[in-house]
Amino acid sequence: MPNEIHARHGGVVLKHLYVHIPFCRSRCAYCDFASEPLAPHEASERVDAYVAALRSELETYRPQLLEPLETIYVGGGTPTVLPREALLSLIDDLAGLQRPSAGAPRSGSESPHQPSPEFTVEANPGTIDHALLHDLRTAGVTRLSLGIQSFSSGLRANLGRVVTDDEVASALAALREVGWTEWNIDLVFGIPGQSYDQVSRDIDTAVVGAPSHISLYDLTYTSAYSSYVRHRVGEEGVSRALTFAEEHLGRAAGRLADAGYRRYEVSNFALSGHECRHNLAYWRGEDYVGIGSSAVSTIGRERRTNPGSVAAYLAGEPPEVEVLSDRTRLWETAMLGLRTADGVCEEEILPVLSPDGLRLLLEQGCLERHCGKLRLNPGFLDLSNSVLTTLLETPSDG
């Protein structure tokens, strides 16, 4: 199987790995990710089986992995909800992929000035402490992403998120005690019942914690979450939240900029030099491999999506395989690249640009040209979806 995969993808060398841990203490009402409560799986001994399946799947891609991998991202779910021994053993195995070893493929462009590998693990308050953070860093994790969402217990309740103020405070204290410097705070914007004063307090509290990176995500309303939150705030409260997001996201972004966090992608802000390189690889259209339930891999023109549930993944159900046209891949590169502050090479994406849309958006000042790249004017990043709809011709062949 490993050699077959390597041959099918024409010897592509993969620099980026995503590992999906689907388990959480409980599933938050707003969550749109593939996650399942840990307890039933732990009781039936499926957690160990899942970690073993991850290792097995990883082996199928090993002949294609760069030595060493540039980025690893362990997401979820909540990776840090795994039993500590199982988590640290997995992390140690993954960290080995960022230490050069004989026989692994090389990119052919090694340089002594290349940045050191980036290894991110997602975590939630209530699942980390000083000892675990110390062990993760010792094992090779270089970056942590902490899901706060809001420092207001009432707003977290409106998200259906079961995390206490004490757990938030303890997680931040543990990060300070360990001296972790490369880390992210996730915040959610447009929570029903949220005022701009609360947004400001969330941002200010996050900044005081001194993370190197802050993500500010506009809340997505799934059908399940819409039903949940309407019972809490009513239809009018939901409508106000949607309007609030449209009106105030730009102000929130400005507040982060004033604190020194550059908006390098629509929802992501970082101190200079602390952008998430794993996510940048996605936005630049680079190939990557994903392992675990619901994980996605995009390698050349092939996209593989693993079965969404833990049960289906453990049963060995095959991934869905989609063959992407060159035009579809180019459209995705344009769409994702234009969500970043750097933009995308105009000449490269010409085949998927609407000439009329391009001319109009340049005249309106929504887009600007810079050093051969097209990029959104910073003032229009909040309107990226509508701008991209006007600019890009959706491929009909992909």
C-alpha positions as CSV (number, residue, x, y, z in Angstrom):
1,M,0.0,0.0,0.0
2,P,2.7,2.6,0.9
3,N,4.5,2.2,-2.5
4,E,1.1,2.3,-4.4
5,I,0.2,5.6,-2.8
6,H,3.6,7.0,-3.5
7,A,3.4,5.9,-7.1
8,R,-0.1,7.2,-7.6
9,H,0.8,10.7,-6.5
10,G,3.9,10.8,-8.8
11,G,6.4,10.9,-6.0
12,V,5.0,14.0,-4.4
13,V,6.9,14.9,-1.2
14,L,4.6,16.0,1.7
15,K,5.7,18.7,4.1
16,H,2.6,19.1,6.2
17,L,0.7,16.7,8.4
18,Y,-2.7,17.1,10.1
19,V,-3.7,14.6,12.8
20,H,-7.4,14.6,13.9
21,I,-8.3,13.7,17.5
22,P,-12.1,13.6,17.5
23,F,-12.7,13.3,21.3
24,C,-14.0,16.0,23.7
25,R,-15.2,16.1,27.3
26,S,-18.6,17.1,25.8
27,R,-19.8,18.5,22.5
28,C,-20.4,22.2,22.5
29,A,-23.7,23.3,20.9
30,Y,-22.0,25.7,18.4
31,C,-19.3,23.2,17.3
32,D,-19.3,22.3,13.6
33,F,-16.2,20.1,13.7
34,A,-16.1,16.3,13.8
35,S,-16.0,15.6,17.5
36,E,-17.5,13.0,19.8
37,P,-17.7,12.8,23.7
38,L,-14.7,10.8,25.0
39,A,-16.4,8.8,27.8
40,P,-18.3,6.2,25.7
41,H,-15.2,5.5,23.6
42,E,-13.0,5.3,26.7
43,A,-15.5,2.8,28.3
44,S,-15.4,0.6,25.2
45,E,-11.6,0.8,24.8
46,R,-12.0,2.4,21.4
47,V,-9.5,5.2,22.3
48,D,-6.5,3.0,22.2
49,A,-7.8,1.4,19.0
50,Y,-8.2,4.9,17.5
51,V,-4.6,5.9,18.3
52,A,-3.4,2.6,16.9
53,A,-5.4,3.2,13.7
54,L,-3.7,6.7,13.4
55,R,-0.3,5.1,13.5
56,S,-1.3,2.5,10.9
57,E,-2.7,5.1,8.6
58,L,0.4,7.3,9.0
59,E,2.6,4.4,7.8
60,T,0.8,4.4,4.5
61,Y,2.1,7.9,3.8
62,R,5.5,7.6,5.4
63,P,7.4,7.1,2.1
64,Q,6.1,10.5,0.9
65,L,6.9,12.5,4.1
66,L,9.6,15.1,3.9
67,E,12.6,14.7,6.2
68,P,11.9,16.5,8.5
69,L,8.3,17.6,8.2
70,E,7.9,21.4,8.2
71,T,4.6,21.4,10.1
72,I,2.5,19.1,12.2
73,Y,-0.9,20.1,13.5
74,V,-2.8,18.0,16.0
75,G,-6.4,19.2,16.2
76,G,-9.8,18.1,17.1
77,G,-11.9,17.7,19.0
78,T,-9.7,18.2,22.0
79,P,-6.4,16.4,21.7
80,T,-5.5,17.1,25.3
81,V,-8.5,15.2,26.5
82,L,-6.8,11.9,25.6
83,P,-5.4,9.9,28.5
84,R,-2.0,11.5,29.3
85,E,0.1,8.4,28.5
86,A,-1.6,7.8,25.2
87,L,-1.3,11.5,24.2
88,L,2.4,11.8,25.1
89,S,3.3,8.5,23.4
90,L,1.5,9.7,20.2
91,I,3.2,13.1,20.4
92,D,6.6,11.6,20.8
93,D,6.0,9.4,17.7
94,L,4.9,12.4,15.7
95,A,7.8,14.6,16.9
96,G,10.1,11.9,15.5
97,L,8.9,12.9,12.0
98,Q,10.5,16.3,12.6
99,R,13.9,14.8,13.4
100,P,15.8,13.8,10.2
101,S,16.2,10.0,9.8
102,A,17.8,8.0,7.1
103,G,15.7,6.9,4.1
104,A,13.0,9.6,4.3
105,P,12.5,11.8,1.2
106,R,14.1,15.2,1.1
107,S,12.8,18.3,-0.6
108,G,16.0,19.0,-2.5
109,S,16.0,22.6,-1.3
110,E,17.4,22.3,2.2
111,S,19.0,25.4,3.6
112,P,20.7,26.1,6.9
113,H,18.5,29.2,7.2
114,Q,15.2,27.3,7.0
115,P,12.9,27.9,10.1
116,S,12.7,25.1,12.6
117,P,9.7,22.7,12.3
118,E,6.4,23.9,13.7
119,F,4.4,21.4,15.8
120,T,1.0,22.7,17.1
121,V,-1.4,21.0,19.5
122,E,-4.9,22.2,20.2
123,A,-6.1,22.3,23.8
124,N,-9.0,23.4,25.9
125,P,-9.2,24.8,29.5
126,G,-9.8,22.0,32.0
127,T,-7.6,19.5,30.1
128,I,-4.1,21.0,30.6
129,D,-1.9,21.7,33.6
130,H,1.7,22.7,34.3
131,A,2.9,19.1,34.1
132,L,1.2,18.3,30.8
133,L,2.4,21.5,29.2
134,H,6.0,20.8,30.3
135,D,5.8,17.3,29.0
136,L,4.4,18.4,25.6
137,R,7.1,20.9,25.2
138,T,9.8,18.4,26.2
139,A,8.4,15.9,23.6
140,G,8.7,18.4,20.8
141,V,5.5,20.5,20.6
142,T,6.5,24.1,19.7
143,R,3.0,25.7,19.6
144,L,-0.2,25.5,21.5
145,S,-3.7,26.7,20.5
146,L,-6.0,27.3,23.4
147,G,-9.8,27.4,22.8
148,I,-11.2,30.1,25.1
149,Q,-14.0,31.4,22.7
150,S,-15.0,34.1,25.3
151,F,-13.9,35.1,28.8
152,S,-17.5,35.7,29.7
153,S,-19.2,32.6,31.3
154,G,-22.6,33.8,30.1
155,L,-21.4,34.0,26.5
156,R,-19.8,30.6,26.8
157,A,-23.1,29.3,28.0
158,N,-24.8,30.8,24.9
159,L,-22.3,28.8,22.9
160,G,-23.3,25.6,24.8
161,R,-19.7,25.4,26.0
162,V,-19.1,23.7,29.4
163,V,-15.9,25.4,30.6
164,T,-15.7,27.2,33.9
165,D,-13.9,30.5,34.7
166,D,-11.6,28.7,37.1
167,E,-10.6,26.3,34.3
168,V,-9.8,29.3,32.0
169,A,-7.7,31.0,34.7
170,S,-5.9,27.7,35.5
171,A,-5.0,27.1,31.9
172,L,-3.6,30.6,31.5
173,A,-1.7,30.3,34.7
174,A,-0.1,27.0,33.6
175,L,1.0,28.6,30.3
176,R,2.7,31.4,32.3
177,E,4.3,29.1,34.7
178,V,5.8,26.9,32.0
179,G,6.9,30.0,30.1
180,W,5.2,29.0,26.8
181,T,5.8,31.8,24.3
182,E,4.4,30.4,21.0
183,W,0.7,30.0,21.5
184,N,-2.7,31.1,20.2
185,I,-6.0,32.1,21.8
186,D,-9.2,31.3,19.9
187,L,-12.1,33.8,20.4
188,V,-15.5,33.8,18.8
189,F,-17.2,36.9,17.5
190,G,-20.9,37.5,17.2
191,I,-22.1,35.3,20.0
192,P,-25.8,35.9,20.7
193,G,-26.1,38.4,23.6
194,Q,-22.6,39.8,23.0
195,S,-22.1,43.5,23.2
196,Y,-19.1,45.4,21.8
197,D,-18.0,46.1,25.3
198,Q,-17.8,42.4,25.9
199,V,-15.8,42.0,22.7
200,S,-13.4,44.7,23.8
201,R,-13.0,43.0,27.2
202,D,-12.4,39.6,25.5
203,I,-9.7,41.1,23.3
204,D,-8.1,43.1,26.1
205,T,-8.0,40.1,28.4
206,A,-6.5,37.9,25.6
207,V,-3.8,40.5,24.9
208,V,-2.9,40.7,28.6
209,G,-2.2,37.0,28.4
210,A,0.5,37.8,25.8
211,P,-0.2,35.0,23.3
212,S,1.8,35.4,20.1
213,H,-1.3,34.7,18.0
214,I,-5.1,35.4,18.3
215,S,-7.8,33.9,16.2
216,L,-11.1,35.8,16.0
217,Y,-13.8,33.6,14.4
218,D,-17.1,34.9,13.1
219,L,-19.7,32.5,14.6
220,T,-21.2,30.0,12.2
221,Y,-24.8,29.1,12.7
222,T,-25.4,25.4,12.0
223,S,-29.0,24.2,12.1
224,A,-28.4,22.4,15.4
225,Y,-26.9,25.5,17.0
226,S,-29.6,27.8,15.7
227,S,-32.2,25.7,17.3
228,Y,-30.2,25.6,20.6
229,V,-29.6,29.3,20.9
230,R,-33.1,30.4,19.9
231,H,-34.3,28.8,23.1
232,R,-31.9,31.0,25.0
233,V,-32.1,34.4,23.3
234,G,-35.1,34.1,20.9
235,E,-35.3,34.9,17.2
236,E,-34.7,38.6,17.8
237,G,-31.5,37.8,19.7
238,V,-30.1,35.7,16.9
239,S,-30.9,38.5,14.4
240,R,-29.2,41.1,16.5
241,A,-26.1,38.9,16.8
242,L,-25.9,38.5,13.0
243,T,-26.2,42.2,12.5
244,F,-23.7,42.9,15.2
245,A,-21.1,40.8,13.5
246,E,-21.5,42.6,10.2
247,E,-21.3,46.0,11.9
248,H,-18.5,45.6,14.5
249,L,-16.0,43.0,13.2
250,G,-13.9,45.7,11.6
251,R,-13.7,47.6,14.9
252,A,-12.6,44.4,16.7
253,A,-9.9,43.8,14.1
254,G,-8.7,47.4,14.6
255,R,-8.4,46.9,18.3
256,L,-6.2,43.9,17.8
257,A,-4.1,45.8,15.3
258,D,-3.6,48.6,17.9
259,A,-2.3,45.9,20.3
260,G,0.3,44.9,17.7
261,Y,-1.4,41.9,16.2
262,R,-1.3,41.9,12.3
263,R,-4.3,40.6,10.5
264,Y,-2.6,38.2,8.2
265,E,-5.8,36.3,7.3
266,V,-9.5,37.1,7.6
267,S,-9.8,35.5,11.1
268,N,-6.2,35.3,12.2
269,F,-3.9,37.9,13.9
270,A,-0.3,37.5,14.9
271,L,2.7,39.3,16.3
272,S,5.3,39.8,13.6
273,G,6.9,36.5,12.7
274,H,4.4,34.4,14.7
275,E,1.9,33.4,11.9
276,C,0.8,29.8,11.9
277,R,2.9,28.2,9.2
278,H,0.7,25.1,9.0
279,N,-2.4,27.2,8.2
280,L,-0.4,29.3,5.8
281,A,0.4,26.2,3.9
282,Y,-3.4,25.5,3.4
283,W,-4.0,29.0,2.3
284,R,-1.2,28.9,-0.2
285,G,-2.6,25.8,-1.8
286,E,0.3,23.5,-0.7
287,D,-0.2,19.7,-0.6
288,Y,-0.8,18.2,2.8
289,V,-1.9,14.9,4.4
290,G,-4.5,14.4,7.1
291,I,-5.0,11.3,9.2
292,G,-7.8,10.3,11.5
293,S,-11.6,10.3,11.2
294,S,-12.9,13.1,9.0
295,A,-9.4,14.2,8.1
296,V,-8.7,15.5,4.6
297,S,-5.7,15.1,2.4
298,T,-5.0,17.1,-0.8
299,I,-2.1,15.7,-2.8
300,G,-1.8,16.9,-6.4
301,R,-5.2,16.5,-8.0
302,E,-6.5,14.0,-5.5
303,R,-8.5,14.9,-2.4
304,R,-9.1,12.1,0.2
305,T,-11.7,12.6,2.9
306,N,-11.7,9.9,5.7
307,P,-15.0,8.6,7.2
308,G,-16.5,11.1,9.6
309,S,-17.3,9.0,12.6
310,V,-14.9,7.1,14.9
311,A,-16.9,3.9,14.4
312,A,-16.6,4.1,10.6
313,Y,-12.9,5.0,10.8
314,L,-12.2,2.0,13.1
315,A,-14.2,-0.3,10.8
316,G,-11.8,0.5,8.0
317,E,-14.3,2.3,5.7
318,P,-12.3,3.7,2.8
319,P,-11.9,7.5,2.3
320,E,-13.9,9.3,-0.3
321,V,-11.6,10.2,-3.2
322,E,-12.2,13.2,-5.4
323,V,-10.1,13.9,-8.5
324,L,-9.8,17.7,-8.8
325,S,-9.4,19.4,-12.1
326,D,-6.4,21.8,-12.6
327,R,-9.0,24.6,-12.8
328,T,-10.6,23.6,-9.5
329,R,-7.2,23.5,-7.7
330,L,-6.4,26.9,-9.2
331,W,-9.8,28.4,-8.0
332,E,-9.1,27.1,-4.5
333,T,-5.6,28.6,-4.5
334,A,-7.1,31.9,-5.5
335,M,-10.0,31.8,-3.0
336,L,-7.8,30.8,-0.1
337,G,-4.9,33.1,-1.0
338,L,-7.1,36.1,-1.3
339,R,-8.2,35.6,2.3
340,T,-4.7,36.4,3.4
341,A,-3.1,39.8,3.7
342,D,-0.4,38.9,1.3
343,G,-2.8,37.9,-1.5
344,V,-1.9,35.7,-4.5
345,C,0.0,36.0,-7.7
346,E,-2.3,37.6,-10.3
347,E,-0.7,36.0,-13.3
348,E,-1.0,32.5,-11.7
349,I,-4.8,32.8,-11.1
350,L,-5.7,34.7,-14.3
351,P,-7.7,31.6,-15.7
352,V,-10.2,31.8,-12.9
353,L,-10.6,35.6,-12.7
354,S,-13.6,37.4,-14.0
355,P,-12.3,40.3,-16.1
356,D,-15.3,42.4,-15.4
357,G,-15.3,41.6,-11.7
358,L,-11.5,42.4,-11.5
359,R,-12.0,45.7,-13.1
360,L,-14.9,46.7,-10.9
361,L,-13.2,45.7,-7.7
362,L,-10.0,47.5,-8.6
363,E,-12.1,50.7,-9.4
364,Q,-14.0,50.4,-6.1
365,G,-10.8,50.0,-4.1
366,C,-11.8,46.6,-2.8
367,L,-8.7,45.0,-4.4
368,E,-5.2,46.3,-4.9
369,R,-2.2,45.3,-6.9
370,H,1.2,44.9,-5.1
371,C,4.4,43.5,-6.5
372,G,2.6,41.2,-9.0
373,K,0.0,40.1,-6.4
374,L,-3.6,40.7,-6.0
375,R,-4.8,41.3,-2.5
376,L,-7.9,42.6,-0.7
377,N,-7.7,46.1,0.6
378,P,-7.4,45.6,4.4
379,G,-10.7,47.5,4.8
380,F,-12.5,44.9,2.8
381,L,-11.3,41.7,4.5
382,D,-14.6,41.6,6.4
383,L,-16.4,41.4,3.1
384,S,-14.1,38.7,1.6
385,N,-16.9,36.3,0.7
386,S,-18.9,38.8,-1.4
387,V,-15.7,40.2,-3.0
388,L,-14.5,36.7,-4.0
389,T,-17.9,35.9,-5.4
390,T,-17.6,38.9,-7.7
391,L,-13.9,38.2,-8.6
392,L,-13.7,34.5,-9.2
393,E,-15.4,32.4,-11.9
394,T,-16.5,29.2,-10.2
395,P,-15.2,26.2,-12.1
396,S,-17.8,24.1,-13.7
397,D,-15.5,21.2,-14.4
398,G,-14.5,20.3,-10.8
